[in-house]
């Protein structure tokens, strides 16, 4: 959410140089940096006049906790949930109905990753381990709610890299009509946090505007249909 405010003509963001064949990749002064957290840490050092990391060592450790959670657990979980709830319908509609055919569409991704995605596509929420991914996200939402009892933002009184790292994943859950995980009084601190984040001027252009209208509508519709099953998994 902070990259756009720091970008200038010497910075380019694109994907072909990423070994995983995904975005983002940052090229700045001939340095090539991939992965979101690494890019943000680089920008923090290069553009020190606009910090996104707190000065307190304890608060910076809190930021590290949340960025590790995103990189190691929340990002893979979010991918599984997105495919199992919504993306599967788009892919099947576009014609990749056979395993062999689907595997050929993304050879750079690796066979293990493609095979896992095929499970989400064919079985949806019934795919092995998908319920665990939903419970993992719910667990982190509860951890957020606890942290936000005494802080306005995840790492303290100031908006920081912790909030930048987590916001896309909470926003994705909302886009999938999963906001029942924190609304209706369930996790009031998380609900207040995401509303504060949405008021920031970079939230909408970074996380909302780039999503095609038809894709946003599909995610919302499929999410609404899936919500009762998700709620049942969590005993809601």
C-alpha positions as CSV (number, residue, x, y, z in Angstrom):
1,X,0.0,0.0,0.0
2,X,3.0,2.3,0.4
3,X,4.8,1.4,-2.9
4,X,2.8,3.8,-5.0
5,X,3.7,6.8,-2.9
6,X,7.4,6.0,-3.1
7,X,7.6,5.1,-6.8
8,X,9.3,7.4,-9.3
9,X,10.6,7.1,-12.9
10,X,13.6,5.0,-11.8
11,X,11.4,2.2,-10.3
12,X,9.6,-0.5,-12.3
13,X,7.5,-3.3,-11.0
14,X,6.8,-6.4,-13.2
15,X,6.9,-10.1,-13.1
16,X,9.0,-11.9,-15.7
17,X,12.2,-11.8,-13.6
18,X,10.6,-13.5,-10.6
19,X,11.7,-17.2,-10.5
20,X,8.1,-18.0,-9.3
21,X,6.7,-16.3,-12.4
22,X,4.5,-14.1,-10.2
23,X,4.4,-10.4,-9.2
24,X,5.9,-8.4,-7.7
25,X,9.4,-7.7,-8.9
26,X,11.1,-4.4,-8.2
27,X,13.9,-3.1,-10.4
28,X,15.6,0.0,-9.0
29,X,19.0,1.3,-10.0
30,X,19.7,-2.1,-11.6
31,X,18.9,-4.0,-8.4
32,X,16.3,-6.7,-8.9
33,X,14.3,-7.6,-5.8
34,X,11.4,-10.1,-5.7
35,X,8.9,-10.9,-2.9
36,X,6.7,-8.3,-1.3
37,X,8.4,-8.3,2.1
38,X,11.9,-8.0,0.7
39,X,10.7,-5.1,-1.6
40,X,9.2,-3.2,1.3
41,X,12.4,-3.7,3.4
42,X,14.4,-2.4,0.5
43,X,12.1,0.6,0.1
44,X,12.4,1.3,3.8
45,X,16.2,1.7,3.5
46,X,16.2,3.6,0.2
47,X,13.4,6.0,1.1
48,X,14.1,6.5,4.8
49,X,12.2,9.8,4.9
50,X,8.9,7.8,4.7
51,X,9.3,5.0,7.2
52,X,6.9,2.0,7.3
53,X,8.8,0.2,10.1
54,X,8.6,1.5,13.7
55,X,11.7,2.8,15.5
56,X,11.2,0.7,18.6
57,X,13.1,-2.7,18.5
58,X,10.1,-4.4,20.2
59,X,7.7,-2.9,17.7
60,X,9.9,-4.0,14.8
61,X,10.0,-7.5,16.3
62,X,6.2,-7.4,16.2
63,X,6.3,-6.3,12.5
64,X,8.6,-9.3,11.8
65,X,6.1,-11.6,13.5
66,X,3.4,-10.5,11.2
67,X,5.5,-10.5,8.0
68,X,6.7,-14.0,8.7
69,X,3.1,-15.1,9.3
70,X,2.1,-13.7,5.9
71,X,5.0,-15.2,4.0
72,X,5.0,-18.6,5.7
73,X,1.3,-19.3,6.4
74,X,-1.3,-16.6,5.4
75,X,-0.3,-16.3,1.8
76,X,-0.5,-20.1,1.1
77,X,-3.7,-20.3,3.0
78,X,-5.2,-17.4,1.1
79,X,-4.3,-19.0,-2.2
80,X,-6.0,-22.3,-1.1
81,X,-9.2,-20.5,0.0
82,X,-9.4,-18.3,-3.1
83,X,-9.1,-21.3,-5.4
84,X,-11.5,-23.5,-3.4
85,X,-14.2,-20.8,-3.1
86,X,-14.0,-18.9,-6.3
87,X,-11.1,-19.3,-8.8
88,X,-12.1,-22.9,-9.4
89,X,-15.3,-21.9,-11.1
90,X,-13.5,-19.5,-13.5
91,X,-10.9,-22.0,-14.4
92,X,-13.4,-24.8,-15.1
93,X,-15.5,-22.5,-17.1
94,X,-12.5,-21.6,-19.2
95,X,-12.1,-25.2,-20.2
96,X,-9.2,-26.7,-18.2
97,X,-11.3,-29.8,-17.3
98,X,-8.6,-32.4,-17.4
99,X,-5.6,-32.8,-15.0
100,X,-3.1,-33.2,-17.8
101,X,-4.5,-30.1,-19.6
102,X,-4.3,-28.0,-16.4
103,X,-0.7,-29.1,-15.7
104,X,0.4,-27.9,-19.1
105,X,-0.9,-24.4,-18.5
106,X,1.6,-23.5,-15.8
107,X,4.8,-25.5,-16.2
108,X,7.0,-22.8,-14.6
109,X,5.0,-23.1,-11.4
110,X,6.1,-26.7,-10.8
111,X,4.2,-30.0,-10.8
112,X,3.6,-30.2,-7.0
113,X,2.1,-26.7,-6.9
114,X,-0.1,-27.4,-9.9
115,X,-1.3,-30.7,-8.5
116,X,-2.3,-29.0,-5.3
117,X,-4.2,-26.3,-7.1
118,X,-6.0,-29.1,-9.1
119,X,-7.3,-30.5,-5.8
120,X,-8.7,-27.1,-4.9
121,X,-10.2,-26.7,-8.4
122,X,-11.9,-30.1,-8.5
123,X,-12.9,-30.5,-4.9
124,X,-13.4,-26.9,-3.6
125,X,-13.9,-26.7,0.1
126,X,-13.8,-30.5,0.3
127,X,-10.2,-30.6,-0.9
128,X,-7.8,-32.1,1.7
129,X,-6.5,-29.5,4.1
130,X,-8.7,-26.7,2.9
131,X,-10.6,-26.6,6.2
132,X,-7.3,-26.3,8.0
133,X,-6.4,-23.3,5.9
134,X,-9.7,-21.6,6.9
135,X,-9.1,-22.4,10.6
136,X,-5.5,-21.0,10.3
137,X,-6.8,-17.7,8.9
138,X,-9.4,-17.6,11.6
139,X,-6.8,-18.2,14.2
140,X,-4.7,-15.3,13.0
141,X,-7.8,-13.0,13.0
142,X,-8.3,-13.9,16.6
143,X,-4.6,-13.1,17.3
144,X,-5.1,-9.7,15.5
145,X,-8.2,-9.0,17.6
146,X,-6.2,-9.6,20.8
147,X,-3.3,-7.4,19.6
148,X,-5.7,-4.6,18.7
149,X,-7.3,-4.5,22.2
150,X,-4.5,-2.2,23.3
151,X,-3.2,-0.8,20.0
152,X,-4.8,1.2,17.2
153,X,-2.5,-0.7,14.7
154,X,-0.9,-4.1,14.8
155,X,2.5,-3.0,16.0
156,X,1.5,0.0,18.1
157,X,-0.1,3.4,17.8
158,X,1.3,4.1,14.3
159,X,0.4,2.4,10.9
160,X,3.3,0.2,9.9
161,X,4.6,-2.6,7.8
162,X,2.6,-5.1,9.9
163,X,-0.6,-3.5,8.8
164,X,0.6,-3.3,5.2
165,X,1.5,-7.0,5.2
166,X,-1.7,-8.3,6.7
167,X,-4.3,-6.0,5.0
168,X,-4.3,-7.7,1.6
169,X,-5.3,-11.0,3.2
170,X,-8.1,-9.6,5.3
171,X,-9.2,-7.7,2.2
172,X,-9.2,-10.9,0.2
173,X,-11.4,-12.6,2.8
174,X,-13.8,-9.7,2.6
175,X,-13.8,-9.9,-1.2
176,X,-14.8,-13.5,-0.9
177,X,-17.7,-12.6,1.3
178,X,-16.0,-14.0,4.4
179,X,-16.3,-10.9,6.5
180,X,-18.6,-12.8,8.8
181,X,-15.4,-14.0,10.3
182,X,-15.1,-10.7,12.1
183,X,-18.4,-8.8,11.7
184,X,-21.6,-9.0,13.8
185,X,-19.6,-8.5,17.0
186,X,-17.4,-11.5,16.5
187,X,-14.0,-9.8,16.3
188,X,-14.8,-6.1,16.9
189,X,-11.2,-4.9,17.0
190,X,-10.5,-6.5,13.6
191,X,-13.6,-4.9,12.2
192,X,-12.5,-1.5,13.4
193,X,-9.0,-2.1,12.1
194,X,-10.0,-2.9,8.6
195,X,-12.3,0.1,8.5
196,X,-9.5,2.3,9.5
197,X,-7.2,0.7,6.9
198,X,-9.9,1.3,4.2
199,X,-9.8,5.0,5.0
200,X,-6.2,5.3,4.1
201,X,-5.7,6.9,0.7
202,X,-3.6,4.1,-0.7
203,X,-5.9,1.2,0.3
204,X,-8.4,1.5,-2.6
205,X,-5.9,1.9,-5.4
206,X,-3.6,-0.8,-4.1
207,X,-6.1,-3.4,-3.1
208,X,-9.4,-2.7,-4.8
209,X,-9.2,-0.7,-8.0
210,X,-6.9,-3.1,-9.9
211,X,-9.4,-6.1,-9.6
212,X,-11.5,-6.4,-12.7
213,X,-15.2,-5.8,-12.0
214,X,-16.3,-9.2,-13.2
215,X,-13.7,-11.0,-11.1
216,X,-14.7,-9.0,-8.0
217,X,-18.4,-9.9,-8.7
218,X,-17.5,-13.6,-9.1
219,X,-15.5,-13.7,-5.9
220,X,-18.3,-12.1,-4.0
221,X,-21.0,-14.3,-5.4
222,X,-19.1,-17.6,-4.9
223,X,-18.1,-16.5,-1.5
224,X,-21.7,-15.9,-0.4
225,X,-22.6,-19.4,-1.6
226,X,-19.7,-20.9,0.3
227,X,-20.1,-18.9,3.5
228,X,-22.6,-21.4,5.1
229,X,-20.1,-24.2,4.7
230,X,-17.2,-22.1,6.0
231,X,-19.3,-21.0,9.0
232,X,-20.1,-24.7,9.7
233,X,-16.4,-25.6,9.7
234,X,-15.9,-23.0,12.4
235,X,-19.0,-23.9,14.4
236,X,-20.5,-20.4,13.8
